[in-house]
Amino acid sequence: MTDTRQAPTARRYPFSDPDRLDLDPLYARLRRSEPVTRVRLPFGEDAWLATRYQDVRTLLGDPRFSRAASVGRDEPRTTAQQVGGGLLAMDPPDHSRLRRLVAKAFTARRVEELRPATTAIANELIDAMTAAGPPADLVEHFATPLPVRVICRLLGVPAGDQHLFRTWSEAIVSTTSLSPERIEEYIANLHAYMAGLIAERRVTPTDDLIGALVQARDDDNDRLSEEELVELAAGLLAAGHETTVTQIPNFLYVLFTNQAKLAELRAAPELIPAAVEELLRYVPLGAASAFARYATEDVELSGVLIRAGEPVLGSLSAANRDDEVFADPDGLDFTRESNPHLGFGHGVHHCLGAQLARMELQVALATLLGRLPGLRLAVGEQDLPWKSGLLVRGLRAMPVTW
């Protein structure tokens, strides 16, 4: 067992700048020979980084690792500003209390009820694209409005305001794309916007999710404070569309650059649900690991002793390529029989909107591939513009034709 008092020199982390959707090969080398390693991020205290599937799963699911313990600490991070609070900075029972209030809106049954409306939106967007004619920017004309309109419908947010909250939501995932001052401004704007919608619900009650949260707050103050209500509503709006907006073009990029797999899906669209799971495993969405857990007591991971009070980061992307769990982990297999990927996390912080994201991604692929059988890039792969300075990897634009 390695004692942290003789810990190795911390490696600079992230190991490299994001390169499209390529995963830095150092993750694989560390997973084999040094699965729990010391790292130093641009800001905050040094941390441990776990890269093996079982260690990351333990980190996310074991109550001996705490997110709430990050509050008041100089948390390891890639941003100058401290990571915000909300659900991601809570442990049970507080986390459970808030999560229960909204979890019923994201059950598999409730999400499945949204599938017809989501499919109708997807078809409307494709109708508009085909009417305008190629080329079209898939990010602007499809990948962005689809999840935005769905989450707006669920929450009760005017979709016409997306030019506002889409801009402000970048603050949630920015590392260097925005200044600390602008991040603070945008988050304040987002919270003020949601506070305004909440005030409207008190005058005119609604049956949407924000209306339900307002009622829960006003009927029983012990269940939800006003600050928690605003933070929760703002977090649901931002998280409810931001990653799916990014993953739709990411998934299409993988398919466009793997023509055999694209042909496989076109020939067998019934594989799309399994393909979504495989792409969630395969695509390294995060530019780097974030949201450290703090050990509340001494814990051993892969022979390394993590001392109580030390922060640990888990690489979901590295864990999802662990060959001890996934056969041919660097390949795409849409017929994979077992796929316990960590694309939505694990444990109490497992993505609240996982079922919604799954459904949206399935609808996006099925509708695009079904309606536009000749869909392809309108520019060379090397000419695609990628986002930078964000917690997530994604395309700024994806010109397509059909």
Residue pairs with C-beta under 8 A, 6 or more apart in sequence:
1 300
1 303
1 304
1 305
2 36
2 303
2 304
2 305
3 305
4 48
4 304
4 305
4 306
4 307
4 310
7 38
8 37
8 38
9 38
10 38
10 39
10 40
10 46
11 37
11 38
11 39
11 40
12 39
12 40
13 39
13 40
13 41
13 49
13 288
13 289
14 24
14 41
14 78
14 287
14 288
15 24
15 26
15 27
16 24
16 26
17 388
18 287
18 386
18 388
18 393
20 253
20 386
20 393
21 250
21 253
21 254
21 283
21 284
21 393
23 284
23 317
23 318
23 321
27 51
27 315
27 317
27 318
27 321
28 318
28 321
30 37
30 49
30 51
30 318
31 51
31 52
31 318
31 321
31 322
35 50
35 51
35 52
35 55
35 301
35 302
36 48
36 49
36 50
36 51
36 55
36 301
36 302
36 303
36 304
36 306
36 312
37 48
37 49
37 51
38 46
38 47
38 48
38 49
39 46
39 47
39 48
39 49
39 76
39 313
40 46
40 47
40 76
41 47
41 76
41 77
41 78
41 288
42 77
42 78
43 74
43 76
43 77
43 78
43 79
43 80
44 74
44 75
44 76
44 77
45 73
45 74
45 75
45 76
45 311
46 76
47 76
47 292
47 310
47 311
47 312
47 313
48 301
48 304
48 306
48 310
48 311
48 312
48 313
49 289
49 312
49 313
49 314
49 315
50 56
50 59
50 301
50 302
50 312
50 313
50 314
50 315
50 319
51 315
51 318
51 319
52 302
52 318
52 319
52 322
52 324
53 319
53 320
53 322
53 324
53 325
53 342
54 322
54 324
54 325
55 301
55 302
55 314
55 319
56 314
56 315
56 316
56 318
56 319
56 342
56 346
57 319
57 342
57 346
58 65
58 301
59 65
59 293
59 301
59 312
59 314
60 293
60 314
60 342
60 345
60 346
60 347
60 349
60 350
61 346
61 347
61 348
62 299
62 347
63 91
63 92
63 296
64 295
64 296
64 297
64 299
65 293
65 294
65 295
65 296
65 299
65 312
66 91
66 293
66 294
66 295
66 296
67 88
67 89
67 90
67 91
67 95
67 291
67 293
67 294
67 349
68 89
68 90
68 91
68 94
68 95
69 91
69 293
69 294
69 296
69 309
70 83
70 89
70 291
70 292
70 293
70 294
70 311
71 85
71 89
73 294
73 311
75 82
75 83
75 292
75 311
76 292
76 311
76 313
77 83
77 290
77 292
78 175
78 176
78 287
78 288
78 290
78 391
79 174
79 175
79 176
79 180
79 183
80 180
81 180
81 183
81 184
83 89
83 290
83 291
84 172
84 187
84 231
85 231
86 231
86 232
86 235
87 95
87 98
87 99
87 232
87 235
87 349
87 352
88 291
88 349
90 98
91 348
92 348
95 348
95 349
96 348
97 223
98 224
98 228
98 232
99 348
99 352
101 212
101 213
101 216
101 223
101 224
101 232
102 209
102 213
102 232
102 236
102 352
103 352
104 110
105 154
105 209
105 212
106 352
106 353
106 354
106 355
106 356
107 355
108 355
111 355
111 356
111 358
111 359
112 359
114 150
114 153
114 154
114 356
114 359
115 359
115 363
117 150
117 153
118 146
118 150
118 359
118 360
118 363
119 363
119 367
121 145
121 146
121 149
121 150
122 142
122 146
122 363
122 364
122 367
122 368
123 367
123 371
125 141
125 142
125 145
125 146
126 142
126 367
126 368
126 371
126 372
128 141
129 136
129 141
129 142
130 371
130 372
130 402
134 378
134 400
134 401
134 402
135 378
135 399
135 400
135 401
136 142
136 399
136 400
136 401
137 397
137 398
137 399
137 400
138 248
138 249
138 252
138 398
138 399
138 400
139 245
139 249
139 395
139 396
139 397
139 398
140 397
142 248
142 364
142 368
143 245
143 246
143 248
143 249
143 364
143 398
144 166
144 245
145 162
146 244
146 248
146 360
146 363
146 364
147 240
147 241
147 244
147 245
147 248
147 360
148 159
148 162
148 166
148 241
148 245
149 159
150 241
150 356
150 360
151 157
151 236
151 237
151 240
151 241
151 356
152 158
152 159
152 162
153 159
154 208
154 209
154 240
154 356
155 208
155 209
155 210
155 233
155 236
155 237
155 240
156 197
156 201
156 206
156 208
156 209
156 210
156 211
157 165
157 197
157 210
157 237
161 193
164 189
164 193
165 190
165 193
165 237
165 238
167 186
168 186
168 187
168 189
168 190
168 193
168 238
169 186
169 190
169 237
169 238
169 241
169 242
170 177
170 178
170 186
170 390
171 178
171 182
171 183
171 184
171 186
171 187
171 190
172 187
172 235
172 238
172 239
172 242
173 242
173 390
173 391
173 392
174 183
174 389
174 390
174 391
175 287
175 389
175 390
175 391
176 388
176 389
177 387
177 388
177 389
177 390
178 186
178 389
187 234
190 234
190 237
190 238
191 230
191 231
191 234
193 234
194 210
194 230
194 233
194 234
194 237
195 230
197 210
197 233
198 210
198 213
198 214
198 229
198 230
198 233
201 210
201 211
201 214
202 214
202 218
205 211
205 214
205 215
209 236
210 233
213 224
213 229
213 232
213 233
214 229
216 223
216 224
217 223
217 224
217 225
217 226
217 229
224 232
236 352
236 353
239 352
239 353
240 353
240 356
242 392
243 285
243 357
243 392
244 357
244 360
244 361
245 394
246 285
246 387
246 392
246 393
246 394
247 279
247 280
247 283
247 285
247 357
247 361
247 394
248 360
248 361
248 364
249 394
249 395
249 398
250 279
250 283
250 285
250 393
250 394
250 395
251 276
251 279
251 283
251 361
251 364
251 365
252 368
252 375
252 398
252 400
253 384
253 395
253 398
254 261
254 279
254 282
254 283
254 332
255 261
255 262
255 265
256 262
256 376
256 377
256 381
257 381
258 332
261 275
261 332
261 334
264 271
264 334
265 271
265 272
265 275
265 334
265 365
265 369
266 369
266 373
269 366
269 369
269 370
271 334
271 335
272 362
272 365
272 366
272 369
273 358
273 362
274 334
274 335
274 336
274 339
275 334
275 365
276 358
276 361
276 362
276 365
277 336
277 339
277 341
277 343
277 358
278 332
278 333
278 334
278 336
278 339
279 332
279 361
280 341
280 343
280 344
280 361
281 320
281 326
281 339
281 341
281 343
282 320
282 332
283 343
284 317
284 320
284 393
285 317
285 343
285 392
285 393
286 316
286 317
286 391
286 392
286 393
287 390
287 391
287 392
287 393
288 391
289 313
289 314
289 315
289 316
290 313
290 391
291 313
291 349
292 311
292 312
292 313
293 311
293 312
293 313
293 314
294 309
294 310
294 311
294 312
295 306
295 307
295 308
295 309
295 310
295 311
295 312
296 308
297 308
298 305
298 306
298 307
298 308
299 305
299 306
300 306
301 312
306 312
316 342
316 343
316 345
319 325
319 342
320 326
320 329
320 341
320 342
320 343
321 329
321 330
322 329
323 329
325 340
326 336
326 339
326 341
327 333
327 336
344 350
344 351
344 354
344 357
345 351
351 357
368 375
369 375
372 402
373 402
374 401
374 402
375 400
375 401
375 402
376 400
376 401
376 402
377 384
377 398
377 399
377 400
377 401
378 399
378 400
378 401
379 399
384 395
384 397
384 398
385 395
385 396
385 397
386 393
386 394
386 395
386 396
387 393
387 394
387 395
387 396
